[in-house]
Amino acid sequence: MRLAGKHAVVTGSTKGIGAGIARAFVREGALVVIHSRSAADCAAVARELGPAAVPIAADLSRSEEVRRLALDALGAMDDRVDVLVNNAGQPRVAPSVELPEVDYRYTLDLNLNAYFLLAQALGRGMLARQSGAIINVGSMNGAVAFPQRLAYCVSKAGVNMLTRVLAIEWAGSGVRVNCIAPGYVETPFLTGLSAKGILDLGALARRTPLGRLGTPEEIGEAAVFLASDAASFVTGEVLTVDGGWSAYGYL
């Protein structure tokens, strides 16, 4: 029960990495806001996880919805959020010369700007209490460039710097800010791309030095560590969880 008594918000937590983090948090004793754009999906996951899960839907590509999520979360958890996990996001894959401006802006709004706005909205309470942890879910693509993923790579590089700046500003007030940078993780999104012939999961596993893809549960364990007192002297870090992908420079 490493997070017993903690109140947490995990965005994008009805599937994939976010669901893995939410399940780990509930298992470790936290009260967790389950979030996605779909109210039905939020309710289904909250039913599965039980009374420690609170469903709140919001479209985080819109700033007013980000702020509403913060207010609703505070209202549902006695005006206290101890841990924020910014996870919701998605890629746009296209040749850069053809990438529509609307897709570029949408990706940055969801993958980066929402992280800032939610950290700002919920960070105020953490700073006032002199305690709190923010975990931004980035990507190995915050440091490793992939072709045809311009908006995604730019947003995730921004998440790394957002993490570091907030960490050094807020450390003196007892608020820790860290980032998890996953590699390829087995999620419904990836398996869907594989089924369409867009991704070769076997090739990705072979390219990964550990010889396999990661799991949402493994990212959940990393998040529990960063949210817990075990990481009390850890802030401003980008924890890469990619099976050795980015350490192995040969493509």
C-alpha positions as CSV (number, residue, x, y, z in Angstrom):
1,M,0.0,0.0,0.0
2,R,2.7,2.5,-1.1
3,L,0.1,5.1,-2.0
4,A,-2.3,4.6,0.9
5,G,-4.4,7.7,1.5
6,K,-3.2,9.5,-1.7
7,H,-5.6,11.3,-4.1
8,A,-4.5,10.9,-7.7
9,V,-5.7,12.0,-11.2
10,V,-4.5,9.9,-14.1
11,T,-5.5,11.3,-17.5
12,G,-6.2,8.9,-20.4
13,S,-6.7,6.1,-17.9
14,T,-9.3,3.9,-19.5
15,K,-6.9,1.9,-21.7
16,G,-3.2,1.2,-22.4
17,I,-0.5,2.8,-20.3
18,G,-2.9,5.1,-18.4
19,A,-5.1,2.1,-17.4
20,G,-1.9,0.3,-16.2
21,I,-1.0,3.2,-14.0
22,A,-4.5,3.7,-12.6
23,R,-4.8,0.0,-11.7
24,A,-1.4,0.1,-10.0
25,F,-2.4,3.2,-8.0
26,V,-5.6,1.7,-6.8
27,R,-3.8,-1.5,-5.9
28,E,-1.4,0.6,-3.8
29,G,-4.2,2.3,-1.9
30,A,-4.8,5.5,-3.8
31,L,-8.2,7.1,-4.6
32,V,-7.9,7.7,-8.4
33,V,-9.8,9.8,-10.9
34,I,-10.3,7.7,-14.1
35,H,-10.4,10.0,-17.2
36,S,-11.0,9.8,-20.9
37,R,-13.1,11.7,-23.4
38,S,-15.7,9.0,-23.2
39,A,-18.0,9.1,-20.1
40,A,-19.0,5.5,-20.8
41,D,-15.4,4.2,-20.9
42,C,-14.7,6.1,-17.6
43,A,-17.7,4.6,-15.9
44,A,-16.8,1.0,-17.1
45,V,-13.2,1.2,-15.8
46,A,-14.4,2.8,-12.5
47,R,-16.9,-0.1,-12.0
48,E,-14.1,-2.6,-12.6
49,L,-11.7,-0.9,-10.2
50,G,-14.3,-0.4,-7.5
51,P,-15.0,2.4,-5.0
52,A,-11.4,3.8,-5.1
53,A,-12.0,4.9,-8.7
54,V,-13.9,8.1,-9.7
55,P,-14.9,8.6,-13.4
56,I,-14.6,12.0,-14.9
57,A,-14.8,12.6,-18.7
58,A,-13.2,15.6,-20.5
59,D,-11.7,16.5,-23.9
60,L,-8.2,17.7,-23.0
61,S,-7.5,19.2,-26.4
62,R,-9.7,22.1,-25.2
63,S,-8.3,24.3,-22.4
64,E,-11.7,25.0,-20.8
65,E,-12.2,21.2,-20.5
66,V,-8.8,20.8,-18.9
67,R,-9.7,23.4,-16.3
68,R,-13.1,21.7,-15.7
69,L,-11.4,18.4,-15.1
70,A,-9.2,20.0,-12.5
71,L,-12.3,21.5,-10.7
72,D,-14.3,18.3,-10.9
73,A,-11.4,16.2,-9.6
74,L,-11.0,18.6,-6.6
75,G,-14.7,18.5,-6.0
76,A,-14.7,14.7,-6.0
77,M,-11.7,14.3,-3.7
78,D,-12.2,16.7,-0.8
79,D,-10.4,19.6,-2.6
80,R,-7.1,17.7,-2.5
81,V,-5.0,16.1,-5.3
82,D,-1.7,14.6,-4.1
83,V,-0.6,13.0,-7.4
84,L,-1.2,14.1,-11.0
85,V,-0.3,11.8,-13.9
86,N,-0.5,13.6,-17.2
87,N,-0.8,10.7,-19.7
88,A,-3.5,11.4,-22.2
89,G,-2.2,11.9,-25.7
90,Q,-2.0,10.5,-29.2
91,P,0.3,10.6,-32.3
92,R,-0.3,12.0,-35.8
93,V,1.7,10.1,-38.4
94,A,2.3,11.9,-41.7
95,P,5.1,13.2,-43.9
96,S,6.0,16.6,-42.4
97,V,5.6,18.4,-45.7
98,E,1.9,17.2,-45.7
99,L,1.1,17.5,-42.0
100,P,-2.0,19.7,-41.7
101,E,-1.6,22.6,-39.4
102,V,-4.8,21.6,-37.6
103,D,-3.3,18.2,-36.8
104,Y,-0.1,19.8,-35.6
105,R,-1.9,22.1,-33.3
106,Y,-4.3,19.4,-32.0
107,T,-1.3,17.2,-31.1
108,L,0.4,20.0,-29.2
109,D,-2.8,21.0,-27.4
110,L,-3.4,17.4,-26.2
111,N,0.1,16.1,-25.7
112,L,1.7,19.2,-24.2
113,N,-0.5,22.2,-23.5
114,A,-3.0,20.1,-21.5
115,Y,-0.1,18.9,-19.3
116,F,0.9,22.5,-18.5
117,L,-2.7,23.6,-17.8
118,L,-3.5,20.7,-15.6
119,A,-0.2,20.9,-13.7
120,Q,-0.8,24.6,-13.2
121,A,-4.4,24.1,-12.0
122,L,-3.7,21.2,-9.6
123,G,-0.2,22.4,-8.7
124,R,-1.5,25.4,-6.9
125,G,-3.0,23.2,-4.2
126,M,0.2,21.1,-4.0
127,L,2.3,24.2,-3.5
128,A,0.0,25.6,-0.8
129,R,0.2,22.2,1.1
130,Q,4.0,22.0,0.4
131,S,3.5,18.5,-0.9
132,G,2.7,16.7,-4.1
133,A,4.0,14.7,-7.1
134,I,3.4,15.3,-10.8
135,I,4.3,12.6,-13.3
136,N,4.3,13.5,-17.0
137,V,4.1,10.5,-19.4
138,G,6.4,11.4,-22.3
139,S,8.1,9.1,-24.7
140,M,11.5,7.9,-25.9
141,N,10.5,10.1,-28.9
142,G,11.1,13.1,-26.7
143,A,14.8,12.4,-27.3
144,V,14.8,10.0,-30.3
145,A,13.5,11.4,-33.6
146,F,11.3,9.2,-35.8
147,P,10.3,10.2,-39.3
148,Q,6.7,11.3,-40.0
149,R,6.0,11.9,-36.4
150,L,7.0,15.6,-36.2
151,A,4.1,16.9,-34.0
152,Y,4.4,13.9,-31.7
153,C,8.2,14.2,-31.3
154,V,8.0,18.0,-30.7
155,S,5.2,17.6,-28.1
156,K,7.2,14.9,-26.2
157,A,10.4,16.9,-26.3
158,G,8.4,19.7,-24.8
159,V,7.1,17.4,-22.1
160,N,10.7,16.7,-21.1
161,M,11.5,20.5,-20.7
162,L,8.1,21.2,-19.0
163,T,9.0,18.6,-16.5
164,R,12.5,20.0,-15.7
165,V,11.3,23.7,-15.5
166,L,8.4,22.9,-13.1
167,A,10.7,20.6,-11.1
168,I,13.3,23.3,-10.3
169,E,10.6,26.0,-9.7
170,W,8.5,23.9,-7.4
171,A,11.2,21.8,-5.6
172,G,11.6,24.3,-2.8
173,S,7.8,24.0,-2.1
174,G,7.9,20.2,-1.7
175,V,6.4,19.4,-5.1
176,R,8.3,16.8,-7.2
177,V,7.9,16.7,-11.0
178,N,9.2,13.8,-13.0
179,C,8.6,12.2,-16.4
180,I,8.3,8.6,-17.6
181,A,9.5,8.1,-21.2
182,P,8.1,4.7,-22.4
183,G,9.3,2.9,-25.5
184,Y,7.0,0.5,-27.4
185,V,4.4,-0.9,-25.0
186,E,1.8,-3.5,-25.7
187,T,-1.4,-1.5,-25.8
188,P,-4.7,-1.8,-27.8
189,F,-3.5,1.1,-29.9
190,L,-0.4,-0.8,-31.0
191,T,-2.2,-4.1,-31.5
192,G,-4.7,-2.3,-33.7
193,L,-2.0,-0.8,-35.9
194,S,-0.5,-4.3,-36.1
195,A,-3.8,-5.8,-37.2
196,K,-4.0,-3.2,-40.0
197,G,-0.5,-4.1,-41.1
198,I,0.9,-0.6,-40.2
199,L,3.3,-1.9,-37.5
200,D,5.3,-5.1,-37.3
201,L,5.3,-5.9,-33.5
202,G,7.8,-8.7,-34.0
203,A,10.3,-6.4,-35.7
204,L,9.9,-3.8,-32.9
205,A,10.5,-6.5,-30.3
206,R,13.6,-7.7,-32.1
207,R,14.9,-4.1,-32.3
208,T,14.5,-3.7,-28.5
209,P,17.6,-5.0,-26.7
210,L,15.4,-6.8,-24.1
211,G,13.8,-8.7,-26.9
212,R,10.1,-7.7,-26.3
213,L,7.7,-4.9,-25.9
214,G,6.9,-3.4,-22.5
215,T,3.6,-3.8,-20.7
216,P,1.3,-1.2,-19.2
217,E,1.9,-2.9,-15.8
218,E,5.6,-2.2,-16.0
219,I,4.9,1.5,-16.7
220,G,2.5,1.4,-13.8
221,E,5.2,0.2,-11.5
222,A,7.5,3.0,-12.6
223,A,4.7,5.5,-11.9
224,V,4.1,4.1,-8.4
225,F,7.7,4.5,-7.6
226,L,7.8,8.2,-8.7
227,A,4.5,8.9,-6.8
228,S,5.7,7.2,-3.6
229,D,7.9,8.3,-0.8
230,A,10.6,5.9,-2.2
231,A,11.3,8.7,-4.7
232,S,11.3,11.5,-2.2
233,F,14.7,12.8,-3.5
234,V,13.9,12.4,-7.2
235,T,12.7,15.4,-9.2
236,G,13.4,16.8,-12.6
237,E,14.1,13.3,-14.0
238,V,13.1,11.7,-17.3
239,L,12.9,8.0,-16.5
240,T,13.2,6.1,-19.8
241,V,11.4,2.8,-19.7
242,D,12.1,1.4,-23.2
243,G,13.8,-1.9,-22.9
244,G,17.1,-0.4,-24.0
245,W,15.8,1.0,-27.3
246,S,17.3,4.5,-27.1
247,A,20.5,3.2,-25.5
248,Y,21.1,1.1,-28.6
249,G,21.9,3.6,-31.3
250,Y,22.0,1.2,-34.2
251,L,18.7,1.2,-36.2
